[in-house]
Amino acid sequence: MDHRADIYSLGVVFYEMLTGELPLGMFAPPSQKVQVDVRLDKVVLHSLEKEPERRYQHASEVKSGVEIISAEPKAPIQPTTRAPAPVSPMEKHISIVSALRIGFGIIGVLIAVIIFAALVGGGRLSDDPEVIRITSIIGPAVSMLLIVVSVPGIICGVGLLKRKGWARILALILAIPDLITNIPIGPMIAIYTIWVLLNKETARLFADASAERKKQQAAQTKPNRRGLLIGLVVAGIVIVITALLTLPIILPALFLITSPSLMRQSPRVSVESYSVSERLAQLGFPYGTPEDLIFGSEGPTLSDQCIQTLELELSEAAQVHIILRRAYRQYLELERRNTQQHRREDGLTVTISPFPEEAERFLEQLWADLDSGLDELKRTLARRHLPLGQMFGTFQFGGPTVTISVSKENGMFSYYTTYKWPKGSGKSDKGTSSGGGSTLPPKYRRFWEEPATTDK
């Protein structure tokens, strides 16, 4: 530290007197800030040299420099504003490429949201649990793929508008898939993008923009914290609004994906797989699996695994068994009232007429009885895991007209079942041969052993 530090301080005060600013960072000469004699730049900058040896060595030298400038005629004053540079024709083409990237990116995101809503959140293509399960997986996968492809395009377009070098490289990469797509407009846009971004004039524009940004960053004395804070607040508000708008789509989709009653599959897919009207599904009609239920002499009993899944205490399980056995007898009686049997010498034909309204009332009463002894958590678990389909869904729970043909020849049984759904139900006629053997399965045996309602 010596007198040359005071000369530096004098240069700081001199610069501030001329420009109203402190000479911090990579500061510009005074004549580029305000209208002053350009010869003063030399005096000021010489006083502000970083190395003391290169600075004025005596304060009198500063005085002499100013006096010489004052005594001589004034030099032309450098204008503070520069004439606008001519606009390059490539500026327009770069803006077009940017607009295309942003536009197609936004369209891709909108299509992703529509697909997600159509396949998962906003509706249902079928009442079949298997179809719902598949669409619950495919919908988010396709939507996520579109978003992954579209969002970089939006980011790239914004970067091109700001003349960012990385955006130019990203745009060239994104043009490659467009170049090989089967859609005719894709290769045309890709070729146009490559021509624009590989042009020499485009490279110069991006280089000039990069140099200007570096210059501004060097001249900036402190970060714009207020602008950063405002940006963060705006981003947070956008995220919250977006989340609120997408909740009606996301929540039903998450329910469909995570619902065990939909994710489970029957051991085999046939006409006997669970199918019920949308109204019954809303009431709660989980299908379950054969392992969840045991049929004994007293009626249906939940397996230990199912009781554990439902988190039932011993007393609660006993009460549920009483309700289910009573309901099972009631349902058999309900089905019997809508059944006609036609006995033949060598066989039997059984016709079960549809009874959806009675089945709906029956299900409502069953849930009312079950809910009376369960807390809220166990009610939810019951609607997901209680194997009602295994108990009552053998013949589609009163939805279609069911025709069962059983015949016996030489001690061997054969049986065949057909289903005819009402018009407007969205179901088609289905039929399946259930095979044959020396004994009948329980669901057919009860018809064979009961007396016929009509003899023909």
Secondary structure, 3 states (H helix, E strand, C coil): CCHHHHHHHHHHHHHHHHHCCCCCCCCCCHHHHCCCCCHHHHHHHHHCCCCHHHCCCCHHHHHHHHHHHHHCCCCCCCCCCCCCCCCCHHHHHHHHHHHHHHHHHHHHHHHHHHHHHHHHHCCCCCCCHHHHHHHHHHHHHHHHHHHHHHHHHHHHHHHHHCCCHHHHHHHHHHHHHHHHCCCCHHHHHHHHHHHHHCCHHHHHHHHHHHHHHHHHHHHCCCCCHHHHHHHHHHHHHHHHHHHHHHHHHHHHHHHHHHCHHHHCCCCCCCCCCCCCCHHHHHHCCCCCCHHHEEEECCEEEECHHHHHHHCCCHHHHHHHHHHHHHHHHHHHHHHHHCEEEEECCCEEEEEECCCHHHHHHHHHHHHHHHHCCCCHHHHHHHHHHCCHHHHHCCCHHHCCEEEEEEEEECCEEEEEEEEECCCCCCCCCEEEEEEEECCCCHHHHHHHHCCCCEEC
